[in-house]
Amino acid sequence: MADRIRVGIVGATVTQGGSGWGANAHVPALRALPEFELKAVCTAHRETAEASREAFGAELAFHDINDMVAHPEIDLVAVCVRVPGHFALAKPALEAGKDTFCEWPLGANLAEAEELAAMARARGLRTLVGLQGRSDPVIAYARELVAEGYIGDVLAAHLTSIAPAIIERGPGRIWQAERAAGANTLTIQGGHAIDDLCYIAGEFATVSARLATKVPEWRLEGSGERVPVTSPDSIIVAGQLVNGAEAAVHIATVPRNASGTRLEIFGSEGALAVRPSGSLSIGPNALFGARGGARMEEMPVPERFTLIPEGAPAGSPRNVAQAYAALAEGARRGTGFAPSFDDAVVRHRLLDAIERSSAEGRAIALG
């Protein structure tokens, strides 16, 4: 590997204002980190690939994923496209023997995620999945506090995430109405938030869940065409964690007066609460804690949890940059990246259990 990790991004494009996650999160994140070089961009068409290469300062442009992953000067492939394309684009990167960063969800379903993780494992490749909340300093510190016994034995966890529903959508997002596409309130909003809960408090042992679609139609921007929705927009989960704690989760999108996100962990000796200004995975987050019956107060986060340089961009690039910085540290040490594709499979299995519990009307045990 070169002195800097040379990245080829699939899906960072300047079309439509560069509105995608690759352009608005990954590119600024990489620019902020001296350990990385944005070597190449790959989009579906030659024209957009060249325009993106010029706009982002990359050396190389590709419009065929197979050409990019075969290039000897690409060390790491980052897949930042719509969820239905994750499997088809991450697979050739792994087949070419490239370390791979794929945005979350890893696949459109559990089977795709399991296949990608198995491929990476068989080839001894390092992988990273875009569960960026784990990279957030507040969430990382909360996890450490729980592990060190700050709140004693974990007794209960409570997560609510109520976000505004986007009922009118353009062509670039209307496809999310279909449940099978794999990008919906459960997998995106819920997947990130539930992962943060589990990362701090522990994994689920059993789940009982109810999924519903309360807004059954969206409108296509411009034409006003009504589009039927099969994706769930209300998710209620109750369960027990492996450590014996009881957990309650409510994830939803609502047309009016969304109340935001709150994550609380209660223990035998104290409690912690993570309060984001937006989403947990993007932040900024604030951490509140108390022990022995004291009043909850905001807790400063040690500087060692901030891995990125001063002046790195805020907002969506920040925790992506944190994830890349941890990846660079892992590369220097010769260790794996985290969260890996194997970690993504654990989360996919939980979401699959939530779906099965709702469909079958019973509690599901996780192995």
N, C-alpha and C positions, 0 to 999 in steps of 0.2 A: 504494500500500500504506500502511496506517496506521502510526503510530509503533511499534506492536507487531504482530508477525505473528499474525493471528487464525486459529486452527486449529480445524477440524472433524474430530473423530475418528469413524471408523466402527468399531464393535466394542468400545468401552470400556463394559462393562456391569457393574452391581452384582449381577446375578443369580448364584446359586451362589457367593456370597461374593466376587464380582468376581475370579474366578480366572484370567481371561485376561490375555494379554500387554499388551493395551491399558490395562486397569485397573491392572495392577501395575507396568508399566514406563513406558508413555508418559505417563500422567496425572501420576505423581510427577515425571517428568523435566521436563515442561512447567511444573509448579508451581515448580520450582527455578530457572527461567530468567526474568529480568525482561524479556527481549526478546519473550516469547510470551504470548499470552492463549488459554486454552482457551475458545473462543467457543461451540462446539456439540458435541453428541454425537448419533450416529445409531445406533440399534439396530433390530432387525427388528420390534419391537412398540411401540405408543404407550406402554404402561404402563412397560416397561423403559427406554424413552428418557427419560421424565419422571423416573423414579427415579434414573437415572444422572446426568441434568442436575443434580438436587438434590444428590446425593451428591458430585459432583465440582466443583460450583460453576460450571457452565457457564451461559451466558445462554440458549441455545437448545437445543431438543430436536427431533429428527426421527426418523420411522420410515420415511422414503422417501429413498433416496440422491439421487434426482433433485431433490428439494426442497432438500436441504442444499447440493448443489454449485451450485445456481442462486442461492443467497443472496448478495447483494453484499458482505456483511461477512465472508465466508469467504475468506481469502487462500491457505490451504494445507489440503489434505485429507490426512489420515493414515488409511491402510487397515490395520487391525489385526485381521482376522478369520482364520478358518481358510483354509488355502492354496487349497482349491477355489473359494473366493469372491473371491480377489484380482482376477482378471481382470474379473469382472462388476461389481465396485465401483470399481476404478481407472479403467476405461474411461469411465464417465459423468463422472468428475471431469476427465479429460483433455478430453473432448468439451465440457465447460463452460468450458474454458480456465483451469483451476485448476492451480497447482503442486501436485505430489503426492508424498507420502511413502508408499511401500508396503513392508510388511514382506517379509522374505525367506522363501521363494522368491518372485520376482516373479510367476510364473505356475505353474500345475500342470505345465507342460511348456515346452519351448523355444519352440514356436510361439506360445503365449500371451505369453511374455516378449518375443519379437521384435515382435509386433503392438503391444503397449503402448509399447515403446521407439520404434517408428516413428511412432506417433501423437504422442507427446510431441515428437519431433524435428520433425515436420512443422508443429506448432503453436508451436514455439519456447518450450516450457514447461520450467521447471526441475523436475527430479525427484530423488528420493532413495530408495534401497532400503536395507532394514534389515540390511545386513552390518556390524553394529556393532563387530565386532572391529577394523576399520580405524580406528575412533575411539578405541580404547584407547591410552592414552599409551605403554605398553610396546611395543605392536606398531608404533605410528607411529614411535617412536624407533629400534626395530630396523630398520625400513625405511630410515630416514635413514642409519644407520650403514653398512648394506650399500651404499647408493647412494654414500656418501662414500669407500668403499674400506676401511673398518675391518678387514674380514676378507680383503681382497684380492679376487682372482677367486673367484666362487662356484663351488665344485666339487661339493658334494653337499648335499642337504636330506633330512631324515628327520622324518616326522610319524607319531605314533601317538595314537589317541584311542579308548580302550576304556572305555565307559560302562555303567552298570547297565541291564540290560534290564527294561522294565516289562511284565510278562507278564499281569498282571491290571489291566484298565482299565475306567473308567466309560464311559457313553455319549458323553461329551464328547471322548474320545480313541480309542475303539475303531475309529473310521473310518480311522485311520492304518494299519490292517492292509492296506488296499488300495493297491497300488503306484501305480495310476493317480491316486490322490488327490494325489500329489506332496509328501507330508510324511512322510519316513521317515529312516532312519539315513543314507542316502546324501545326501539333499537338505538335511536340517536339520543334524544333527551333522557330517556330512561336508562339506556345502556351506560352512558357516561356517569350519570348521577349514582346509579346502583353500584357501579364499579368503585366510585369514590367511597361509598358506604362500606363496601366489602374490604377495600384496601385499608381502611382505618380500623374497622370493628371486627372483621372476620367474615369468612365465607358462610353461605347458607347451607344448612343440612337438609331442611325441608321447606317447601313453599306451597302456599295455597293462594290462588290468584283469580282475579276477575278482570277480563278485558272487555271494553266496549267501544263502539264508534258512535259518539253522541252527535257529531256533525256529519251527516251522511253524504253531503255534496259540497264541492268547491266550485268556484267560478274561474273560468279561463280569462286571464287579463286581456282586455281589448275587445274580445267577441262577447264576453258574458256567458259563453257556453257553460252549461252545468255538467260537472264531471262527478260520477259516483265515487265514493270513498269506501274502500275496504280496510284501510289501515286503522288500527286502534288509536283512539285519542284519550282514553281514560284507562289507567292501569292501577289496580289496587292489589297489593301483595302483603300477606302476613306469613311469617315463618320463624323458624328457629335457626340460629347460627350454630356452627360447629362447636363454639365455646359455650353453648347453652343459652345465650342471650336471646330474647324475643325481639323481633324486628317488625316494623310496620312501615309500608311504603305507599305513597300515593303520587303518581305521575300523571299529569294531564295537560292538555291545551284547551283553553276556554276562550270564547269570543269576546268577553268583556272582563275587566277588572282582575286580571291575573295577579296573584299574590307573590310570585317569585319562589325562591328555593331556600330551604332551611334543612340542615343536617344536625342531629343531636345524638350524642352517645352518653348514656347514663351508666355509672358504675357504683360499686359498693362504697367507694370513698370520695366520689366526686362526679363531675360531668364536663363535657366539652360540647361546644356548638360551633359549627362553621356557617358563616353567613356571607354569601356572595352578593356582589352588587348586580350580577347577571347570572351566568351559569357557573357551576362549580368548576367545570373543566377549563373555562376561559379566565374566570376571576375578574377583577381582584377579589380575593376572599379575606375575611377577617375571622380570627379565632378567639373564642371566648371560653374561659374555663373557671372552675372553682373546685375546691376540696373542703371536706369537713363542714359542709353547711354554709360556707362563706358565700357572699354575693358573686354572681358571674361577672367577670371583668375581662376586658380585651387583653390578650396575651401577645407580647412581642415575639416575633419569629426570629430565631438566630440567623445570622448572616450566612452561615455555612449552607443553608438550604437554597440560597440564591446562587445559581451556577453560571449565570450569563453576565456579560460585562455591563457596567453602568452605562446608561444611555440606550440600552437595547429597547426596541419598540414595545409599547404597552399594547393592551388589547389582545386580539386573536393570535398575533405572532409570539407572545411572551412565553406561554407554557409550551408551545411547539419548540421554541428556542431552548427552553429548559430541557426538553426531551432530547434534542440533538446534542446539547452539551453533555448530558449523561451518556449518550451513545459514544461521543468522542472519548470520554473517560474510560468507558468499557473497552474501546478499541486500543487505547494506550496500554491498558492493563492486560489485554488479551482475554478478557472475560466476555460473557454474553451481554446482550442488550436487554433492557426491561422497560416496559412490559413487552414480552415476546409474543410470537404467534401462539405459543403454547398457553400463555396467559390469556390471550384472546379467546382460545377455545374454551377455557374455563368459564369465561363470561358468556360466550355463545351458548354453552350448555345450560347455564342458569336461565337465560332468556328463553331457551327452548322449553325448559321445565315450566316456566311461567305460562307460556302459551299452551302447553299440554294440560296444565292444571286447570286453566280456564275452559278449555275445550272439553275436558273430561269430567269436570266438576269434582275433583278430588285433590288431596294433597299429593305432592310429588317429592320423593326423596332423592337427593343428589348423592352420587358416590363420592 
